Amino acid sequence: MIDRVQVVAIAVSVVLLMVVLELVRRRKLVEEYSLLWILGSLAILGLSIWRGLLDIAARELGVFYPPSLLLMLLVVSVFVALLWFSVVLSRQRQQIDRLVEETAILGAEIRDLQAKDPAAAPEGLASP
Amino acid sequence: MENSADTVNAGPWEFSTIDPRPPVSFVVPVRNGERWIRDVIGAIAGQRDGRPFEIIVVDDRSEDRTADILREMADAFHLRVIRGRGHGAAAAVNTGVVAARFPIICQVDQDVVIHDGWMQRLVSALDDPDVAAVQGCYLTDRTASVAARVMGFDLEHRYAALQDGRTTHVCTGNSVYRTEALYRVGLFDEQLGYGYDNDMSYRLEQAGYRLVFCRAATSTHRWRDSLWGYCVQQYGFGYGRLDLVAKHRDRLAGDSVSPPQMMVHPLVMSVALLALIASTIFAVTAGPAVEAAIFAAVLVLVLALERAITGTSAAWKFRDATPLLFPCFHLLRDLAWTCAIGAWMTRQAVGRGSRPSDSMAARHADTPRRRSKSEVGRLPTRVLGLIPAHNEAATLPGVIAEIRESDPALDLLVIDDGSTDDTPDVIEELGVRWLRLPERMGIGSAMRAGLRYAARQGYDTAIRLDGDGQHRATDIHRVLAPLRAGRADVVLGSRYTESRANASMTVRLLQHALSLCLRMLTGRVVTDPTSGFCALGPRAVRLLAEHHPTGYPEPELRLFLSRNGLVVEEVPVHARPRQGGRTSLTPFRITAAGARILLAMIIVPLRTGVGRLERD
């Protein structure tokens, strides 16, 4: 009883999965962050293959209109993903802060060395 | 008593000496106390005042490095280390009491760091022969974790309700006993895991002795850091209290340290839980389920309300926001006590069931050691002037010239925070040392870079001036003076200690609101919460080189410093309007900064102190 909608849904989720894997293969997406997307596309694939699952889950949870459950799951997972990205972003901000600070200090230390011994550091590194 | 074979047991209270002051024995029971034991023994050794004095440590079968630490310290501190029988805290104290040679026993626990003068104040209260025991006062370590602070403030608040002098309960760990009285009532009850100190107090009172509370003898109790540790300890307290009440039925209403309302709490909580269980049963059997649930909710609400009122008054008294968390923590405490009631009754009914480990159970040893407040680090030796600057080409030459004129010996470091004008060229022409952040990272990052560079170059003190010329170079000495006198770790130059006349209306209003909040949170007078003129001593330089707050850092910095136990002082400085360039403050930025500061005020007090400062 495979109908057209299901074929389209399966095709879309397979393409999504392929895109994610291809991005990982080309190193455009680091493995650490790809896991979330792979799991996401697998979940969508699963739901489009076994459509009854959504109806069962909706009935068990007391949701009247099954697609709204799908929507809610989507919103929640997007929210979690965004929160996680904010955490990653904050961590990277701290790392950048630290790197910039160290760059400034290293620049000054090179200048100090140069002042002592002009041959110690290559020309051009010292001044911005 | 087989462990006290090395003791000359000549009747401890018959000791006589030419020194009129009574000699004292310190008894420290310890089990797995590697984390604090050094501090505890160091503080005890610091009490020596020339009278005969001994320190007995009863190591109750520790499994961590405690034994090694004690062996290491034994010679330098003249310790008598005795091996305990592994029968728990009360037994360990008894072993120490039996080994003690002197007529007065100072009993200090493995996590209690006593302060100067503790022994003299407590022992002098024993001059009255009717007094058998004296209790010192625990102060809360304001740099500890939230759970530890809640515990500390709760106890401090209960102590505050005691009329100075009289008490009906002397807690162990922070107290002095008359040896003769202990023998007369028959030492501590080794059956009790917790509450053996209450038991001793009650028995001493029955024997006609008086118990005394001495507020001036202070100490710091290192409470457990984690929420879980807190609950486990409360479970133990609850269980111990039931054992105690079973032995002393007339003390059901508690004592002067555990007032009746504290004893009522777990009972009300048990009723609420029973109502909740009834409600679930009624839901199936079609009884009045909703009514029972509402009844339970009302009971819990009443408990929370009572704690909220107490917490608010404590927060006001201690000028610290932590007691506002009393409702949350104390409902957890009530739950832990309720569990203890269940476990205890089961044990009574079937004669089996596990007892909680006693008060000397192992503690978490993973968190870093912290140092106590009011301990100012080394005096400054080399001072570096830090001038963070962003697009200050117009004013920087004037600022540098002024500093050089008034203080030619001061080394300077300009930190160019990603300027887009010709600030870099101006700096090079001036011939001062400089750092350049390739992007604009904000004042916090600029300060961190500057402080780290300063530390690597061997400077231990830093003074921050702004590049816009609003700080006067002639004030530098005024700001450095408290550091040089060893009075403070950080000195803030306040522009408004006299008046705020020369600021605009909105800014003035915001400043007032901000300083009021900071005042409540830090318990200190804060007249200028946004001052950027500050001098940082050696401890502050080391701490802030890694952890200087970012964003609009000044108010958060003030909180952060208090939170980490640094001593902050304010001195008045002259302010003048900025000498040129543009202020970075627009209405939008002021709002954003306000939101950030508000968040910091809520979050920073909830963080555990950064600590990790090695001792100098």
Interface residues (C-beta under 8 A of the other chain):
Chain A: D97 V100 E101 E102 T103 A104 I105 G107 A108 E109 S127 P128
Chain B: I415 P424 E428 R433 W434 L435 R436 L437 P438 E439 M441 S445 R448 A449 R452 Y453 R456 T550
